Each structure stands twice: as structure tokens, then as C-alpha cells.
Amino acid sequence: MHSTTTDYTTTVLRIGRRVLSTPEDLLCVVNTIVRDQYPILVVAALGASLTEPNMTDLLIALSHNTIKGTPDHEVPYQGTIVQMPLVRLNAFASTLIVDDSIRTALIEEFASRFAWGVSQSGAQYIDPYVSCGEYCVALLISSMLKERGLEYPVLEPERFLRSDGSYGIDIPASKKILRTTEYRTTGLKRFIVPGYYSGDEQGAITLLARDGTNITAIAIAALFEKHHIENLSTLRGIAVVDPLVVPDTHIIPVVSLNELMELNRTDLQEELHPKALSVMQTYGISIRIRSFDSASTEGTLVTHMDTSHPDERLATLTGIGYESEYTLLCITSRTFAPYGELEKACALFAEMKISLPYTSSTMTNMSFVYKTSDVTNLIAGVFKRLWPHAQVIYEPCDVICVVGNGMARKPGTAAAILAALAERSINIKALASTGDEHKIAIVIDAGIGVVGVRGIYESCFASGIAL
């Protein structure tokens, strides 16, 4: 069922590549658009199917093998670089477009766009060619909606979205363009924006970060003062834990941005890129991630505000994150100076450009957890020279993060989590909690993180305990 509180006429609809894998999926998406009358659509390129790679990966591979291997602007238009992606796009058009004249015009537009993309690309600049994937899907959806009596013109994002120079979008600069140029959308009731690219200061196409369609969607919401995004996906929503670890995991009904960032779940990057989260916070934008077969679920609402959860099982804890391939490095000495030792050690990690997600110290011990790298032996050696009488030990580890705004000032939460690990004979090497009491990070032996995550989930979520 749909949420009764969502006004779809004031919402941006983001259509990710996960729901653009087959003609049948795309038809389901278009029927949703017709039913709910979204004013603004942001679309990705075609996704991977059982027999085809996703279109963006295909275009990048073709460009590296063909465009980058020839002098600028000398690639033949009608070679493999154009024909291979056109075969799949034309198959979608032939399956989904009934009107002969609309279908013929669309296929001609596909060919023209790819020819243009190749002509604008070269050995050092493949962005126009790669962007054809998103643009052609926008044309396809626009044509399908036209057959159904709805006009959704395709807007070219390079004309009004400005790159921030680091694979994101400069919102203030883009707002200025919309206010001061002739490129206006005030007369349009509905339109489609291809995702994943913007324009530089000269208006040349610039790709965003990979999985960047959600960056576009959130930027469009900020620019056009839409405070909600519906994100169609093959996911039912955001799971308490990665479904690859716990297949039958619950779906989180509501999660705050702070909680989501603390979870640091890599399985969600395609739906919510890290670059998009700060824009959501700044402009007060919420996003609902739900299945494109939306009759079966409401999905997960991601809000910039802290919120209590309607499901009592999630009253205290929201979700569990898990990461492997970390190193725990401990240095112990009875001769540390009374101050300045931790600062000295952290400066060494900073000099080597190594991030430290977790650190702890006492009068005789300093511990550091960081992503495993090939410089661990070097770090240990430098530490031995700085503190020659110290004992330096390092070993691989896994890190489990349990997150929930409701943990704050609620005694017994950590005890229940640690008891779940103890029941499974899992030793805890290090433990850390944030000052706002919204996150507990647990360092355990490498290779058993999945067992720990499943144990916490079974004890604190699946059993229905309201911690």
C-alpha cells in the first residue's frame, strides 16, 4: 500500500538502474508514473539483466577499448561503439512502443545521440559518450508516456546543473543559472532529467560519481524546492542488516540520516550515494526507498530529522553494519609521557593518509583500527622506533556497528548486544561508543563478523525484544 501522507504531485521520482533491467520492469515503472502523476523524473541508464551488463559499465568499457585508443574525434560513428548499445535500446523500443511513427523517430534519436556522443569524446574525455545511456532512457520513457497522453520533455542537465569539480553538483551555482539564463522550466508541469551527469562552467558534459543518479535526484529536489523523493528500486527498503548476511531481515520503516551515515552500509550506495547525504541534510529533503512493485511495501523513509520508529522492535536499535578487512594495532608501554603520545601516533597515520575510524587510549595503551593496507609493517616499525620499549601488536579484525537514536540514555542496551556475542563465544577485542550514545562499535576477530551480526540480529531484532 502507498503511504497516505505522500503527495506525489510535489515529489521527485528517481528511477534507478535496478528497475530498468528488462522491458517488463520498465513498463511497470511507466504505469506507476501514469498512476501517480509525478512532476519530475530522474532516470538512470539500463540496468544489468541475466544476459546483459548494465549500460553504464558497457559504455565505459567500450570507450576505454575504442575511444581512448584512437586520436580525439577520429572514432567511426557506425562501429561497435555505437551499434552495441543501440541493439539493446532498439529492442526495448520495439517491445514497448506501439505507435510506428513514435518508435521510428525514437530509434533515429538514439542513433543520432550516440553519433554525437562519439564525436564529442576523445582519448581524455569520454563523458559525452557515456552520458548517452541515461539520455536515451529518458527519451524512451518520454516516448512511452507520450503514447499514453502525457508530455514529459527531456531536459539536458549540462545546461543548468553545474559540477562542483569533485563529481558532485554545485547547488548554489545551479540555482543562479536557473534564475539568470533563458533556460527556464517555470512553464513546464512535468519533465524528465537524465541522471549521472552535469555540466562544467562552459556547459560541457561532466560525469558525476558512479551510482550518481541519486546525486542528480537530490540536487533537482533542492533546486525545485521539492522536499521528498520517491526512489524506485528492487529493494523492499533498507534492511536492518545486509540481506546477504541475514536473508530474511526486517525492513526499517524510518531511519534518520545520522543513523544511515553511521551504518556505512556499502550495499546501499547505489540507492544513496555518500555525496548526496549532505545535500539532503542541508536542504531538508527526505527520500523513500521502496520496491517498484509498490503494492507490497511502503519501503523505508530516510529523513533528515531524528525520529522514533513506529515498529516497537526497532524502538531502540535501528540497524547493524558490518565491515571486514580491518587491522587492529595496539601499542603498550609503561613509559608513555603524560600527554601528547596519542597526538604523535595519529599524526603518523595522517601523514600516511590512513583514516582512523576508531581509536582508544589509556595511560599505558593506544589502540587503532583502520582499513587493512600494505603499510602496516611500516607503521609498526616506526612505532617501535618512536617508543623502543613498547610492545607493538597488530592483527586482522572485523568491525560490527550497531546504530540507533533510541539507545541514548537507555540502560541495558550495550549489555544485551554484548550478551548476544558472548552466547556465541565471540571475544571482544575493542569497544567504542559515540558521545551521543547513538552507536556502538565492536572489534572482534577476523572472519567471524557474519556470525556476530547474525547473533545480534537474532537476539535483539528477530526475537521481537524491545530493548
C-alpha positions in Angstrom: 0.0 0.0 0.0 1.1 3.6 -0.6 1.7 5.9 2.3 -1.3 8.1 2.7 0.9 11.0 3.7 2.8 11.2 0.4 1.8 13.9 -2.1 3.1 12.6 -5.3 2.5 15.9 -7.2 5.2 17.6 -5.1 7.7 14.7 -5.3 10.7 13.9 -7.5 10.7 10.3 -8.7 14.2 8.7 -9.0 14.3 5.6 -11.3 17.4 3.7 -10.7 19.0 1.2 -13.0 18.0 -1.8 -10.8 14.4 -1.3 -12.1 15.5 -0.7 -15.7 16.8 -4.2 -16.5 14.0 -5.6 -18.7 11.2 -4.2 -20.8 8.7 -5.7 -18.3 10.3 -3.8 -15.4 10.3 -0.5 -17.4 6.6 -1.0 -18.3 5.8 -1.4 -14.6 7.6 1.8 -13.8 5.8 3.7 -16.5 2.4 2.5 -15.2 3.4 3.8 -11.8 4.3 7.2 -13.3 0.9 7.4 -15.1 -1.0 6.4 -12.0 0.7 8.8 -9.5 1.5 11.8 -11.9 5.0 12.6 -10.6 6.0 16.1 -11.9 9.8 15.4 -12.2 11.5 12.2 -13.1 15.2 11.5 -12.8 16.4 8.4 -14.7 19.4 6.1 -14.8 20.7 4.0 -17.7 19.5 0.5 -18.4 20.5 -2.0 -15.6 22.1 -5.4 -15.8 19.9 -8.3 -16.9 20.6 -12.1 -16.9 22.4 -11.7 -20.3 23.5 -8.0 -20.4 25.8 -5.8 -18.3 24.4 -2.5 -17.1 24.6 0.1 -19.8 27.0 2.4 -18.0 29.5 -0.3 -17.4 29.2 -1.3 -21.1 29.8 2.2 -22.4 32.7 2.8 -20.1 34.3 -0.5 -21.2 33.7 0.3 -24.9 35.1 3.9 -24.5 38.3 2.6 -22.8 38.8 0.0 -25.5 37.9 2.2 -28.5 37.7 5.9 -27.9 40.8 6.1 -25.7 42.8 4.0 -28.1 42.4 6.5 -31.0 43.1 10.2 -31.6 40.5 12.6 -30.5 37.4 12.8 -32.7 38.5 10.1 -35.1 36.3 7.2 -34.0 34.0 5.9 -36.7 30.3 6.6 -35.9 28.9 3.3 -37.0 31.4 0.9 -35.4 30.8 -1.3 -32.4 30.9 1.6 -30.1 27.6 2.8 -31.5 25.9 -0.4 -32.6 26.4 -2.5 -29.5 24.4 -0.3 -27.1 21.8 0.6 -29.8 20.9 -3.1 -30.2 19.6 -3.3 -26.7 17.9 0.2 -26.7 16.2 -0.6 -30.0 15.0 -3.9 -28.6 13.4 -2.0 -25.7 11.8 0.5 -28.1 10.5 -2.3 -30.4 8.9 -4.1 -27.4 7.4 -1.1 -25.6 6.5 1.5 -28.2 3.3 0.6 -30.2 3.0 3.6 -32.5 5.2 3.1 -35.6 5.9 6.8 -36.1 6.9 7.4 -32.4 9.1 4.2 -32.4 10.9 5.1 -35.7 11.6 8.6 -34.5 12.9 7.3 -31.2 15.3 4.8 -32.8 16.6 7.6 -35.0 17.1 9.8 -32.0 19.1 7.0 -30.3 21.4 6.7 -33.2 21.8 10.5 -33.5 22.6 10.9 -29.8 25.3 8.2 -29.9 26.9 9.6 -33.0 27.0 13.0 -31.3 28.4 11.5 -28.1 31.3 9.8 -30.0 32.0 13.0 -32.0 32.3 15.0 -28.7 34.5 12.4 -27.0 38.2 11.7 -27.2 41.2 10.0 -25.6 41.0 12.2 -22.5 37.3 12.9 -22.4 34.6 10.2 -22.7 31.8 11.8 -20.7 29.5 12.8 -23.7 29.6 9.2 -25.0 28.9 7.6 -21.6 26.1 10.0 -20.8 24.2 8.7 -23.8 23.0 5.8 -21.6 20.9 8.0 -19.3 19.8 10.4 -22.0 18.4 7.6 -24.3 16.5 6.0 -21.4 14.9 9.5 -20.7 13.9 9.6 -24.4 12.4 6.1 -24.2 10.3 6.9 -21.1 9.3 10.2 -22.6 8.0 8.4 -25.7 6.2 5.8 -23.7 4.4 8.5 -21.7 3.6 10.4 -24.9 1.8 7.3 -26.2 -0.3 7.5 -23.0 -1.2 11.1 -23.5 1.4 12.6 -21.1 4.0 15.2 -22.2 7.3 14.8 -20.4 10.0 16.7 -22.3 13.7 15.7 -21.6 15.8 18.5 -20.1 19.6 18.5 -20.7 21.2 18.6 -17.3 24.5 20.0 -18.6 22.6 23.3 -19.4 21.6 24.0 -15.8 23.3 21.7 -13.4 26.9 22.8 -12.6 29.6 20.4 -11.5 31.3 21.1 -8.2 34.6 19.9 -9.5 34.6 16.7 -7.4 32.0 14.5 -9.1 29.1 16.2 -7.3 26.7 19.1 -8.1 27.1 22.8 -7.1 23.6 23.7 -5.9 24.1 27.5 -5.5 25.7 27.8 -8.9 22.9 25.7 -10.5 20.3 27.9 -8.8 22.0 31.0 -10.2 21.8 29.6 -13.8 18.1 28.8 -13.4 17.5 32.4 -12.2 19.6 34.3 -14.7 19.6 32.4 -18.0 17.0 31.7 -20.6 16.9 28.0 -19.6 13.7 28.1 -17.6 11.3 25.4 -16.5 8.6 27.5 -14.9 6.1 26.8 -17.8 6.6 23.0 -17.6 4.3 21.0 -15.5 6.3 17.8 -16.0 9.7 16.9 -17.3 12.5 14.2 -17.2 16.1 14.8 -16.3 18.8 12.2 -17.2 20.9 11.4 -14.1 24.7 10.8 -13.6 26.0 13.9 -15.3 26.0 17.7 -15.1 28.0 20.5 -16.9 31.2 22.4 -16.3 31.4 26.2 -16.5 31.4 26.0 -20.3 28.4 23.7 -20.3 30.4 20.6 -21.4 29.1 17.3 -20.1 30.8 16.1 -16.8 30.0 12.7 -15.3 29.2 12.5 -11.6 30.4 9.9 -9.2 29.4 6.3 -10.1 25.9 5.4 -9.0 25.3 9.2 -9.3 21.7 9.2 -10.4 20.6 9.7 -6.8 23.0 12.7 -6.6 21.1 14.2 -9.6 17.7 13.5 -8.0 18.6 15.1 -4.7 20.1 18.2 -6.5 16.9 18.5 -8.6 14.8 18.3 -5.4 16.8 21.1 -3.8 16.7 23.3 -6.9 13.0 23.0 -7.5 12.1 23.0 -3.8 10.7 19.5 -3.7 11.2 18.1 -0.2 10.5 14.5 -0.9 12.0 11.9 -3.3 10.4 8.5 -4.2 13.2 6.1 -5.0 12.1 3.1 -7.1 14.3 0.0 -6.5 14.3 -3.7 -6.5 14.9 -3.4 -2.7 11.9 -3.6 -0.4 13.5 -0.8 1.6 16.6 -0.5 3.8 17.1 -3.7 5.8 18.2 -3.9 9.4 21.3 -5.7 8.2 22.7 -6.5 4.7 20.3 -9.2 3.3 23.4 -11.1 2.0 24.2 -11.7 5.7 20.7 -12.2 7.0 18.4 -13.0 4.1 15.1 -12.7 6.0 16.0 -9.5 7.7 13.3 -6.9 8.7 12.9 -3.7 6.8 13.5 -0.4 8.7 10.3 1.7 8.4 12.0 5.1 9.2 15.7 5.9 9.6 17.4 9.3 10.1 20.3 10.5 8.0 22.6 10.4 11.0 21.8 6.7 11.6 22.3 5.8 8.0 25.7 7.5 7.8 26.8 5.7 10.9 25.8 2.4 9.5 28.1 3.0 6.5 26.4 0.2 4.5 28.1 -0.3 1.2 25.1 -2.3 -0.1 23.1 0.9 -0.2 25.4 3.2 -2.2 23.5 2.7 -5.4 20.4 4.0 -3.7 22.0 6.7 -1.6 25.5 7.9 -2.6 27.5 9.4 0.3 27.8 12.7 -1.7 24.0 13.0 -1.7 23.5 12.8 2.1 24.9 16.2 2.9 22.7 17.8 0.4 19.7 16.1 1.9 20.7 17.4 5.3 21.3 21.0 4.1 18.0 21.3 2.1 15.7 19.3 4.3 15.0 16.5 1.8 13.6 13.1 2.7 13.7 10.0 0.4 11.6 6.9 0.5 13.3 3.8 -0.9 10.8 1.2 -2.0 10.2 -1.6 -4.4 9.0 -0.6 -7.9 6.3 -3.3 -7.4 5.0 -0.9 -4.7 1.7 -2.7 -4.0 3.5 -4.9 -1.5 5.5 -2.5 0.7 5.9 1.1 1.8 9.7 0.8 2.0 12.0 2.9 4.2 11.7 6.6 4.7 15.1 8.3 5.1 14.6 11.6 6.9 17.0 14.4 7.8 15.2 14.7 11.2 15.7 12.3 14.2 12.5 10.2 14.6 11.1 7.5 16.8 10.3 4.3 15.0 6.7 3.0 14.6 7.8 -0.6 14.8 8.4 -1.4 18.5 11.1 -3.9 17.7 13.2 -1.0 16.5 12.4 1.3 19.3 16.0 1.4 20.5 18.1 -0.1 17.7 17.8 0.8 14.1 20.4 -1.3 12.2 23.6 -3.2 12.1 26.6 -2.5 9.9 29.5 -4.9 9.3 32.9 -4.4 7.8 35.8 -6.8 7.3 39.5 -6.4 6.2 40.4 -4.1 9.1 43.6 -4.1 11.2 43.7 -3.6 15.0 47.1 -2.2 16.0 47.9 -1.9 19.8 51.0 -0.3 21.4 51.6 -0.8 25.1 54.2 0.8 27.3 54.6 1.9 30.9 56.8 4.8 29.9 54.4 6.9 27.8 54.6 10.6 28.5 51.6 12.1 30.5 50.3 13.9 27.3 51.0 14.2 23.6 51.6 10.5 22.8 48.2 9.8 21.1 48.6 13.0 19.1 52.0 11.9 17.9 50.6 8.5 16.8 47.6 10.0 15.0 49.9 12.4 13.2 51.8 9.4 11.8 48.6 7.9 10.4 47.6 11.3 8.9 51.0 11.7 7.2 50.4 8.3 5.5 46.8 9.3 4.6 45.3 6.5 6.6 41.8 7.1 8.1 41.2 6.0 11.7 37.5 5.2 12.3 38.2 4.0 15.8 40.9 4.9 18.4 41.2 4.5 22.1 43.9 5.1 24.7 44.8 4.7 28.4 47.9 5.7 30.4 49.7 2.6 29.1 48.0 1.6 25.9 46.9 3.1 22.5 44.8 1.1 20.0 44.0 2.0 16.4 41.6 0.4 14.0 42.0 1.1 10.3 41.3 -0.4 6.9 43.9 -3.1 6.2 46.7 -1.9 3.9 50.2 -2.9 2.9 51.9 -0.3 5.2 51.1 -2.0 8.5 54.6 -3.4 8.8 56.0 0.1 8.2 53.7 1.7 10.8 54.7 -0.9 13.4 58.3 -0.3 12.6 58.0 3.4 13.0 56.1 2.9 16.3 59.0 0.7 17.6 61.5 3.5 16.8 59.3 6.2 18.5 58.7 4.0 21.5 61.6 1.5 21.6 60.5 -0.1 24.9 56.8 -0.5 23.9 55.1 -3.7 22.8 53.5 -3.4 19.3 50.9 -5.9 18.2 48.7 -5.9 15.1 46.2 -8.4 13.8 43.3 -8.5 11.3 39.8 -7.9 12.7 36.2 -7.4 11.8 34.1 -4.4 12.9 30.4 -4.5 13.8 28.4 -1.3 14.3 25.1 -1.2 16.0 23.2 2.1 15.5 20.0 3.6 16.9 18.9 7.0 18.1 16.9 5.3 20.8 20.0 3.9 22.5 20.7 7.2 24.2 20.2 7.2 28.0 18.6 3.7 27.9 20.5 1.4 30.3 21.0 -2.2 29.3 21.3 -1.7 25.5 25.1 -2.5 25.3 24.6 -5.3 27.8 22.1 -7.0 25.5 24.3 -6.6 22.5 27.4 -7.9 24.2 25.5 -10.8 25.7 24.4 -11.9 22.2 28.1 -12.1 21.2 29.1 -13.9 24.5 26.4 -16.6 23.9 28.2 -17.4 20.6 31.7 -17.4 22.2 32.8 -14.3 20.4 35.6 -12.4 22.1 35.6 -8.6 22.0 38.9 -7.0 21.3 37.8 -3.4 21.5 34.7 -1.4 22.1 33.7 2.2 21.4 30.6 4.3 21.7 29.9 7.8 20.3 29.4 10.6 22.7 25.7 11.0 21.7 25.1 7.3 22.6 23.7 6.5 19.1 26.4 4.0 18.0 28.3 1.1 19.5 31.4 -0.2 17.5 32.7 -3.6 18.4 36.0 -5.0 17.2 36.2 -8.8 17.0 38.5 -11.5 15.4 38.7 -11.5 11.7 36.4 -14.0 9.8 33.6 -14.2 12.4 31.8 -10.9 11.8 28.9 -12.5 10.0 28.4 -14.8 12.9 28.4 -11.8 15.3 26.0 -9.8 13.1 23.6 -12.8 12.9 23.8 -13.3 16.7 23.0 -9.6 17.5 20.1 -9.7 15.0 18.6 -12.9 16.4 18.8 -11.7 20.0 17.9 -8.0 19.6 15.7 -7.8 16.5 14.3 -11.0 15.2 13.1 -12.2 18.7 10.9 -9.1 19.0 12.6 -7.8 22.1 12.0 -4.1 22.6 15.4 -3.2 24.1 
